[in-house]
């Protein structure tokens, strides 16, 4: 999983999800997107904003994301955000 940040000063932050067809059929891709939205909503709520600051974010996942549980996606998103801050 990768998260790309474009600091454009937009508040609240805008988030887009890149979940390609290789992840699975539409039902699976939509489930992954829903889980990612929920995780990012929790992170943004706890931090009052996404860590790098305002702007646009692109969350890209690989096919393995379809096999991950919610908790595993949560850990992956938080670690991707920490890498982004560094």
Secondary structure, DSSP 8 states (H G I E B T S, - for coil): -EEEEE----SS-EEEEE--GGG-SHHHHHHHHHHHHHHHHHHHHHHSS-TT-SSEEEEE--GGGGG--HHHHHHHHHHHHHHHH-
